[in-house]
């Protein structure tokens, strides 16, 4: 079967919007109606008019669309699970809050911020405590806004993102479970989660490329380890990395520390991947053209598969946290 041709046929016939994250395989990404990083996709899906959304990404992304646009029917070709998002659940979140309380911080003096790479149940707990969601694109603004409250920030689940933004803002951070983490002495208290793909990039990789190409620029995502971020020439979210690389002169060499599929399509010349191995997100790469075809066909047949549902109470509080993020420009 020619899956691409069938997908194009179904796109013409059905009131559906196909959404694709930047880390998707090329053949899936090129068929998406809306593409972007997490923040762009959240905003664009909220404004989209079609009643059906087919989200090519990982589970928490489909959940986020359902939370902010509950009237939409949200399906996923594969309900793949982000490894980072799986590192924290509601009980681990509660443990982190208790850790701070046991060390002298009142619960009402804690402002939780969760990276969008988290389950809806975690977002809901954050929302209940007056907290916000952030992405790598807007984390600086969100943290800055959070600090205005005068509260201690509990940042979950990505320790690297929390540490890197703390360093960039001249703030103190610590990681729960990593050495002595005294919440009274830190501005941002980080949960000990991480992205396995961005942990592949090392300072040795940077040294290798700088020795091989002395004039090369190094651009990395803030999910990378702080030691890598410290040595980079540019640090930015997925969208920010795209703009940065595409703004460079064609003859300027650049090595990029983020997911392979994105780096591979940035530009044809003088762009390298900051890793000795292929930094490919296994869960983002689960979605195939066949999967996309099958979920579209299920809509045509009136028997939708892989539909995303979120408990009403969870959705209510998760939406508060997401709306607080979306209100900050």
Number of C-alpha atoms within 10 A of each C-alpha: 6 9 15 16 11 18 20 12 12 17 18 10 10 15 13 21 20 23 24 24 23 22 25 26 21 16 11 22 22 12 18 17 13 18 20 17 18 22 18 15 20 21 13 15 22 16 10 15 13 14 14 19 24 23 28 33 28 25 23 21 25 24 24 29 24 26 27 21 18 17 11 19 18 25 27 26 24 22 22 18 20 22 19 18 24 14 18 21 18 16 11 14 21 12 12 21 19 15 17 22 16 12 12 12 17 14 15 11 15 21 24 29 29 27 22 27 29 27 25 27 21 28 32 25 21 26 27 17 17 17 27 30 30 25 19 23 18 17 21 19 14 21 22 13 13 18 15 8 12 12 18 24 24 27 27 30 29 27 25 25 27 32 24 23 21 20 15 10 12 10 13 15 25 23 24 20 12 10 8 9 18 16 25 13 12 17 19 28 30 29 25 20 20 21 22 17 20 24 16 18 25 20 16 12 17 23 13 14 20 15 10 10 13 11 12 19 20 24 27 26 23 27 27 27 23 20 13 24 25 16 16 19 12 18 23 18 21 23 16 17 22 18 13 14 23 12 9 12 9 13 9 13 18 21 24 28 31 29 22 22 20 21 24 14 12 16 14 10 11 13 21 20 23 29 21 11 10 13 21 19 20 14 18 24 19 18 21 19 18 17 17 24 20 18 22 27 18 14 17 13 9 8 9 16 17 14 17 20 15 17 10 11 11 18 23 16 24 29 25 22 27 24 16 16 22 18 7 10 7
